[in-house]
Amino acid sequence: MTEAVSESIHQSLISDFSEVRKATIELFRPLRVEDAVVQSDAFGSPANWHLAHVTWFFHKILEKYGSSQMLEDDAKKVGVSLSYLNSYYQRYGSILPKTERGKFPRPTVEQTLRYRSLIDTAVPAFLSQAITLTDEIRYDITLGIQHEMQHQELMIYDFQNYFQRFLDSEDNYKPVVARDPPIAQVNREKPTGTVRVPGGIYELGFSGTDFCYDNELPEHKVYLQPFKIDIAPVTNGDFIRFVEAGGYQDYKYWLSDGWDLAQEQQWKAPLYWEWKDDKWVKKDFRGLREIDLDEPVVNVSYYEADAYAHWAGKRLPTEPEWEKAASWNEEIQRKTLYPWGDQPPTVEHANLLESHIWRPARVGSYPKGKSHYGCHQMIGDAWEWTSSEYVLYPGFHSKFSEYTDKWAINQKVLRGGCFATPSMQIRNSYRNYFKPHERILFAGFRCVEDDPSRGLEE
């Protein structure tokens, strides 16, 4: 299926491409060259690698459409070895293991930036010269844009880990733009308690017309029992009560693998927390500071979230439960793309990357972003673990092989985005997935309870 190229289609894709490329460089700008080539841990990547890899991804898209031969030659001239940049795509041949990315000093930062400039010119030229845009071309270019946004967030995880682990408290990543969270809303009374969500048949998955990842499709029916879900995500203050009650020392709250890992790694609190001068402190993008009790907890693994839920006498929501609580509008009897409706996120709705807050905002800070059921901050601030395994939906069809399909094993689904997620990335149906032990992402959670009236729906 093809459609005639219109100027608006061209310009929209070219504009989105240009904006995402600029945003990546803005994130990179505060780094020294020495910072950009360090791999702080096996689960991360050097910032220089991120910059080059997302550029390589666009290179491979152009190659697919026969528009990359000159780029191959130009890349060699600037000293870029393309095999270094293949993350996990078996079809492209040689792959550099993730744990090895910090051991290679090439391409240099200068070479990477020159390589990026080649692609920055080549992609708009390709789009402008195309006579027709097939659905496949449009999807692939949009996927490249979305892929770069995902790496923007991954870079921020790596910045946090690198500056926390290796540099002293005075040396910190300093974003080009940084703002405080909303003041008026911060001082509101903290939302607490639960809200009841009715059971019944619910259609899980993406229901819009714009871009989504193939793993959000097809929309399909599931059956839910009624349940109660926390109005707000679990806060640092809530989690400290679990810590102080001995939650990390009592096996009965933990899944077996999680308990073994917590003992082996000597987990005592969320990642980056330290007990210092009789209080919990943490180094984040504000530097070393005391834990804010009213912020959503982040940097907890699935195991820690699940242990807390057991300690609290609750459980983590399933993926369909989370999506219905975020999406369903009883009044109009349909889903919406975002908790507040179909309007894309603004800085009044949610704390996302464009908010430039660089940390979770206190619960209750975004009353305009509440779901139709009254749940706060389901989009932004902190990713939320669900109890669901990452599997592909019935009837799944891959639109880009080796992207979302090959990872559907031994991972848990997260929903909602975080303060480092670009606003164009996120929607109620977006499915993130990580392994249950991972803590580097800005992930938290909220809990649910089974409704005593289940099975007695009106």
C-alpha positions as CSV (number, residue, x, y, z in Angstrom):
1,M,0.0,0.0,0.0
2,T,1.4,3.4,-1.0
3,E,0.2,7.0,-0.9
4,A,1.3,10.0,-2.8
5,V,3.9,12.1,-0.9
6,S,2.4,15.3,0.4
7,E,4.5,18.1,1.7
8,S,3.0,17.8,5.2
9,I,3.9,14.1,5.4
10,H,7.5,14.9,4.4
11,Q,7.8,17.8,6.7
12,S,6.3,16.0,9.7
13,L,8.7,13.1,9.5
14,I,11.7,15.4,8.8
15,S,10.7,17.7,11.6
16,D,10.3,14.8,14.1
17,F,13.7,13.4,13.0
18,S,15.4,16.7,13.4
19,E,13.9,17.3,16.8
20,V,14.9,13.9,18.2
21,R,18.4,14.3,17.0
22,K,18.8,17.7,18.6
23,A,17.3,16.4,21.9
24,T,19.9,13.6,22.0
25,I,22.7,16.1,21.6
26,E,21.3,18.3,24.3
27,L,21.4,15.4,26.7
28,F,25.0,14.6,25.6
29,R,26.2,18.2,25.8
30,P,26.9,18.4,29.6
31,L,29.4,15.5,29.4
32,R,33.1,15.7,29.3
33,V,34.7,13.5,26.6
34,E,36.1,11.3,29.4
35,D,32.5,10.8,30.8
36,A,31.2,9.9,27.4
37,V,33.4,6.8,26.9
38,V,33.0,5.1,30.3
39,Q,30.8,2.1,30.8
40,S,29.8,2.3,34.4
41,D,28.4,-1.2,34.7
42,A,27.8,-4.3,32.6
43,F,24.1,-3.4,32.3
44,G,24.8,0.1,30.8
45,S,26.5,1.5,27.8
46,P,28.9,4.4,27.2
47,A,27.1,7.6,26.1
48,N,29.3,7.7,23.0
49,W,28.0,4.2,22.0
50,H,24.4,5.3,22.4
51,L,25.0,8.3,20.1
52,A,26.6,6.1,17.4
53,H,24.2,3.2,17.8
54,V,21.0,5.2,17.2
55,T,22.8,6.7,14.1
56,W,23.7,3.2,12.9
57,F,20.0,2.2,13.3
58,F,18.9,4.9,10.8
59,H,21.8,3.9,8.6
60,K,20.4,0.3,8.4
61,I,16.9,1.7,7.6
62,L,18.4,3.6,4.7
63,E,20.3,0.5,3.6
64,K,17.0,-1.4,3.5
65,Y,15.8,1.0,0.9
66,G,19.0,1.0,-1.1
67,S,20.1,4.5,0.0
68,S,23.3,3.8,2.0
69,Q,26.2,2.9,-0.3
70,M,27.7,6.3,-0.2
71,L,27.2,6.3,3.6
72,E,29.2,3.1,4.0
73,D,32.2,4.8,2.3
74,D,31.8,8.0,4.2
75,A,31.5,6.2,7.5
76,K,34.8,4.5,6.8
77,K,36.4,7.8,6.0
78,V,35.4,9.2,9.4
79,G,36.8,6.1,11.1
80,V,33.5,4.5,12.3
81,S,33.5,0.7,12.5
82,L,29.8,-0.2,11.9
83,S,30.1,-3.7,13.5
84,Y,30.9,-2.0,16.9
85,L,27.5,-0.5,16.8
86,N,25.3,-3.6,16.3
87,S,23.5,-4.1,19.7
88,Y,21.7,-7.5,19.2
89,Y,20.5,-7.8,15.6
90,Q,21.6,-11.2,14.4
91,R,20.7,-10.5,10.8
92,Y,23.3,-7.8,10.6
93,G,26.2,-10.1,11.5
94,S,28.9,-9.4,14.0
95,I,27.7,-8.2,17.4
96,L,29.8,-6.6,20.1
97,P,28.6,-8.0,23.5
98,K,27.1,-5.4,25.7
99,T,29.7,-6.0,28.4
100,E,32.5,-5.1,26.0
101,R,31.2,-1.7,24.9
102,G,33.4,0.2,27.3
103,K,36.6,-1.5,26.2
104,F,36.9,0.1,22.8
105,P,38.1,3.7,22.4
106,R,36.9,3.9,18.9
107,P,35.0,5.6,17.4
108,T,36.1,8.6,19.2
109,V,33.5,11.2,20.2
110,E,34.6,13.4,17.4
111,Q,34.2,10.5,14.9
112,T,30.8,9.7,16.3
113,L,29.6,13.3,15.9
114,R,30.9,13.3,12.3
115,Y,29.0,10.1,11.6
116,R,25.9,11.6,13.1
117,S,26.1,14.6,10.8
118,L,26.2,12.3,7.8
119,I,23.0,10.6,8.8
120,D,21.4,14.0,9.8
121,T,21.8,15.0,6.2
122,A,21.0,11.6,4.6
123,V,17.7,10.8,6.2
124,P,15.9,14.1,5.2
125,A,17.4,13.8,1.8
126,F,16.0,10.3,1.4
127,L,12.5,11.4,2.6
128,S,12.6,14.5,0.3
129,Q,13.6,12.5,-2.8
130,A,11.0,9.7,-2.3
131,I,8.2,9.8,-4.9
132,T,5.9,7.7,-2.7
133,L,6.0,6.9,1.0
134,T,4.9,3.3,1.6
135,D,3.4,2.5,5.0
136,E,6.5,0.5,5.6
137,I,8.9,3.4,5.0
138,R,6.9,5.7,7.3
139,Y,6.8,3.0,10.0
140,D,10.5,2.3,9.8
141,I,11.5,6.0,9.9
142,T,9.1,6.6,12.8
143,L,10.5,3.5,14.5
144,G,14.0,5.0,14.2
145,I,12.8,8.2,15.8
146,Q,11.1,6.3,18.6
147,H,14.2,4.0,19.0
148,E,16.4,7.1,19.5
149,M,14.0,8.3,22.2
150,Q,14.3,5.0,24.0
151,H,18.1,5.4,24.0
152,Q,17.7,9.0,25.3
153,E,16.1,7.4,28.4
154,L,18.7,4.7,28.6
155,M,21.4,7.3,28.5
156,I,19.9,9.0,31.5
157,Y,19.8,5.8,33.4
158,D,23.5,5.4,32.6
159,F,24.3,9.0,33.6
160,Q,22.7,8.4,37.0
161,N,24.6,5.2,37.6
162,Y,28.0,6.7,36.4
163,F,27.8,9.9,38.4
164,Q,26.5,8.2,41.5
165,R,29.0,5.3,41.5
166,F,32.2,6.9,40.4
167,L,32.2,10.6,41.1
168,D,32.0,12.4,44.5
169,S,28.9,14.2,45.6
170,E,30.0,17.5,44.2
171,D,30.6,16.2,40.7
172,N,27.2,15.7,39.0
173,Y,25.5,15.6,35.7
174,K,24.1,19.1,35.1
175,P,21.3,19.1,32.6
176,V,21.2,22.0,30.1
177,V,17.6,22.7,31.3
178,A,16.4,21.9,34.8
179,R,13.2,23.1,36.5
180,D,11.5,22.6,39.8
181,P,8.2,20.6,40.0
182,P,4.9,22.4,40.2
183,I,4.8,24.4,43.5
184,A,1.1,24.9,44.0
185,Q,0.2,21.2,43.5
186,V,3.2,20.0,45.6
187,N,1.6,21.5,48.7
188,R,-1.7,19.8,48.2
189,E,-2.8,17.1,50.5
190,K,-1.2,13.8,49.6
191,P,-3.6,11.5,47.8
192,T,-4.0,8.1,49.6
193,G,-6.3,5.1,49.6
194,T,-7.7,3.0,46.8
195,V,-10.4,3.2,44.1
196,R,-12.6,0.3,42.9
197,V,-12.4,-0.7,39.2
198,P,-15.3,-2.9,38.0
199,G,-14.6,-6.2,36.4
200,G,-15.9,-7.6,33.1
201,I,-14.5,-7.8,29.6
202,Y,-11.8,-5.3,28.7
203,E,-10.1,-4.8,25.3
204,L,-6.3,-4.7,26.0
205,G,-3.9,-2.9,23.7
206,F,-3.6,0.1,21.4
207,S,-6.8,1.6,20.0
208,G,-5.5,4.7,18.3
209,T,-4.6,5.5,14.7
210,D,-1.1,7.0,15.1
211,F,2.2,5.1,15.7
212,C,2.5,2.3,18.2
213,Y,4.9,-0.5,18.7
214,D,3.8,-3.9,17.2
215,N,3.8,-5.4,20.7
216,E,0.8,-3.1,21.6
217,L,-1.3,-4.9,19.0
218,P,-3.6,-6.5,18.3
219,E,-6.2,-5.1,20.7
220,H,-7.9,-8.1,22.2
221,K,-10.5,-9.1,24.8
222,V,-9.6,-10.2,28.4
223,Y,-11.7,-10.8,31.4
224,L,-11.1,-9.0,34.7
225,Q,-12.4,-9.5,38.1
226,P,-13.2,-6.3,40.0
227,F,-10.3,-4.9,42.0
228,K,-9.1,-2.0,44.0
229,I,-6.0,-0.1,43.0
230,D,-3.9,2.5,44.9
231,I,-4.7,6.0,44.0
232,A,-1.1,7.0,44.1
233,P,2.2,5.2,43.5
234,V,4.1,3.9,46.5
235,T,6.2,6.7,47.9
236,N,9.7,6.7,49.5
237,G,8.0,7.2,52.9
238,D,5.8,4.1,52.3
239,F,8.9,2.1,51.3
240,I,10.9,3.3,54.3
241,R,8.3,1.7,56.5
242,F,8.9,-1.6,54.7
243,V,12.7,-1.2,55.2
244,E,12.4,-0.3,58.8
245,A,10.0,-3.2,59.5
246,G,12.7,-5.6,58.4
247,G,11.3,-6.3,54.9
248,Y,14.8,-7.0,53.5
249,Q,15.5,-9.4,56.3
250,D,12.3,-11.5,56.2
251,Y,12.2,-14.2,53.5
252,K,8.5,-14.7,53.8
253,Y,7.7,-11.6,51.7
254,W,10.0,-12.6,48.8
255,L,10.0,-14.8,45.8
256,S,12.7,-17.4,46.0
257,D,14.9,-16.0,43.3
258,G,14.5,-12.5,44.7
259,W,15.4,-13.5,48.2
260,D,18.5,-15.3,47.0
261,L,19.6,-12.3,45.0
262,A,18.9,-9.8,47.8
263,Q,21.0,-11.9,50.2
264,E,23.8,-12.3,47.7
265,Q,23.9,-8.7,46.7
266,Q,23.2,-7.5,50.3
267,W,20.3,-5.3,49.3
268,K,19.2,-3.2,52.2
269,A,17.2,-0.5,50.4
270,P,16.5,0.7,46.8
271,L,19.5,1.2,44.5
272,Y,21.5,4.4,45.3
273,W,20.1,4.8,48.8
274,E,22.6,5.2,51.6
275,W,22.2,5.4,55.4
276,K,24.2,8.4,56.5
277,D,24.0,10.6,59.6
278,D,20.9,8.8,60.8
279,K,18.9,9.3,57.7
280,W,18.4,7.9,54.2
281,V,20.2,9.9,51.5
282,K,20.6,9.5,47.8
283,K,22.7,11.1,45.1
284,D,20.6,11.9,42.0
285,F,20.6,14.7,39.5
286,R,20.3,17.2,42.3
287,G,23.4,15.9,44.0
288,L,23.5,14.2,47.4
289,R,20.3,14.9,49.3
290,E,17.9,13.4,51.9
291,I,15.2,11.2,50.6
292,D,12.0,13.1,50.0
293,L,9.3,11.0,51.7
294,D,6.5,12.1,49.3
295,E,8.2,11.3,46.0
296,P,7.3,8.0,44.3
297,V,10.0,5.4,45.1
298,V,12.2,4.5,42.1
299,N,15.2,2.2,41.3
300,V,13.5,-0.9,42.8
301,S,13.5,-4.2,41.1
302,Y,10.4,-6.3,40.5
303,Y,11.4,-8.5,43.4
304,E,11.5,-5.6,45.8
305,A,8.1,-4.3,44.5
306,D,6.6,-7.7,44.9
307,A,8.0,-8.1,48.4
308,Y,6.6,-4.8,49.5
309,A,3.2,-5.7,48.1
310,H,3.2,-9.0,50.1
311,W,4.3,-7.1,53.2
312,A,1.4,-4.6,52.7
313,G,-1.1,-7.4,52.3
314,K,-1.7,-6.5,48.6
315,R,-0.3,-7.5,45.2
316,L,1.1,-5.9,42.1
317,P,-1.5,-5.2,39.3
318,T,-1.6,-7.4,36.2
319,E,-1.0,-5.6,32.9
320,P,-4.7,-5.5,32.0
321,E,-5.6,-4.2,35.4
322,W,-3.1,-1.4,35.2
323,E,-4.3,-0.4,31.7
324,K,-8.0,-0.4,32.5
325,A,-7.3,1.7,35.6
326,A,-5.4,4.2,33.4
327,S,-7.6,4.1,30.3
328,W,-11.2,3.3,30.9
329,N,-13.8,6.1,31.0
330,E,-17.0,4.8,32.5
331,E,-18.9,7.9,31.5
332,I,-18.3,7.5,27.7
333,Q,-17.8,3.7,27.9
334,R,-14.5,3.7,26.0
335,K,-10.7,3.8,26.5
336,T,-8.7,6.9,26.1
337,L,-5.1,7.1,25.0
338,Y,-3.9,8.8,28.2
339,P,-5.3,8.7,31.7
340,W,-6.9,12.2,31.3
341,G,-8.2,11.7,27.8
342,D,-6.9,11.7,24.2
343,Q,-4.9,14.9,24.5
344,P,-1.1,14.2,24.4
345,P,0.9,15.0,27.6
346,T,1.7,18.5,28.5
347,V,3.8,19.7,31.5
348,E,0.5,20.2,33.3
349,H,-0.5,16.5,32.9
350,A,2.7,14.6,33.7
351,N,6.3,14.7,34.7
352,L,8.1,13.5,31.6
353,L,11.5,14.3,30.0
354,E,10.3,17.6,28.5
355,S,9.2,18.8,32.0
356,H,13.0,19.0,32.8
357,I,12.4,18.2,36.4
358,W,14.9,15.3,36.5
359,R,13.3,13.5,39.4
360,P,9.9,12.2,40.4
361,A,7.5,14.9,41.5
362,R,5.7,14.4,44.8
363,V,2.4,12.5,44.6
364,G,-0.5,14.8,44.0
365,S,1.5,17.2,41.8
366,Y,-0.5,16.6,38.7
367,P,-4.3,16.8,39.4
368,K,-4.9,17.4,35.7
369,G,-3.3,14.1,34.9
370,K,-5.6,11.9,37.0
371,S,-7.2,8.9,35.4
372,H,-11.0,8.7,35.0
373,Y,-11.0,6.5,38.2
374,G,-9.0,9.1,40.1
375,C,-5.5,7.5,40.0
376,H,-2.6,10.0,40.2
377,Q,0.6,10.0,38.1
378,M,0.0,6.8,36.1
379,I,1.9,8.5,33.3
380,G,5.4,9.9,34.1
381,D,7.5,10.1,37.2
382,A,8.1,6.4,37.6
383,W,7.6,3.3,35.5
384,E,5.3,0.9,37.3
385,W,6.0,-2.8,37.6
386,T,3.1,-5.2,36.8
387,S,2.9,-8.9,37.7
388,S,2.5,-9.8,34.0
389,E,5.1,-11.7,32.0
390,Y,6.1,-10.0,28.8
391,V,4.5,-12.1,26.2
392,L,3.2,-11.2,22.7
393,Y,-0.5,-10.6,22.3
394,P,-2.6,-13.3,20.5
395,G,-2.4,-12.6,16.8
396,F,0.8,-10.6,17.1
397,H,2.5,-9.7,13.8
398,S,6.0,-8.3,13.8
399,K,6.6,-5.0,11.9
400,F,10.3,-5.0,12.5
401,S,11.9,-8.3,13.4
402,E,14.3,-8.6,16.3
403,Y,12.8,-5.5,17.9
404,T,10.0,-6.4,20.3
405,D,9.5,-10.0,19.5
406,K,12.7,-11.8,20.5
407,W,12.5,-10.5,24.1
408,A,9.3,-12.2,25.0
409,I,10.8,-14.5,27.7
410,N,11.8,-14.0,31.4
411,Q,10.8,-10.3,31.5
412,K,8.1,-8.4,33.4
413,V,5.9,-5.7,31.9
414,L,6.1,-2.1,33.1
415,R,3.7,0.7,32.3
416,G,3.4,4.4,32.4
417,G,6.8,6.0,31.7
418,C,9.0,8.0,34.0
419,F,10.6,11.5,34.3
420,A,13.2,10.5,31.7
421,T,10.7,9.3,29.1
422,P,10.1,11.6,26.1
423,S,6.4,12.6,25.9
424,M,6.1,11.3,22.3
425,Q,7.0,7.8,23.5
426,I,4.3,7.2,26.1
427,R,0.6,6.3,26.1
428,N,-1.5,4.0,28.3
429,S,-0.9,1.0,26.0
430,Y,2.9,1.3,25.9
431,R,4.6,-1.9,27.1
432,N,8.1,-1.6,28.6
433,Y,9.8,-4.8,29.8
434,F,12.8,-5.5,32.0
435,K,14.1,-8.5,33.8
436,P,12.8,-8.8,37.4
437,H,16.2,-8.2,39.0
438,E,17.0,-4.9,37.2
439,R,17.1,-1.7,39.2
440,I,18.8,0.8,37.0
441,L,15.6,2.0,35.4
442,F,13.4,4.6,37.2
443,A,10.8,2.1,38.2
444,G,8.4,2.1,41.0
445,F,4.9,0.6,41.5
446,R,1.4,0.8,42.9
447,C,-0.5,-2.0,44.5
448,V,-3.9,-3.6,44.1
449,E,-6.3,-5.6,46.2
450,D,-8.9,-8.2,45.2
451,D,-12.4,-6.7,45.6
452,P,-14.4,-8.6,48.2
453,S,-17.5,-8.2,45.9
454,R,-15.8,-9.9,43.0
455,G,-18.2,-12.0,41.0
456,L,-21.1,-9.8,42.2
457,E,-21.0,-7.2,39.4
458,E,-24.2,-5.3,38.8
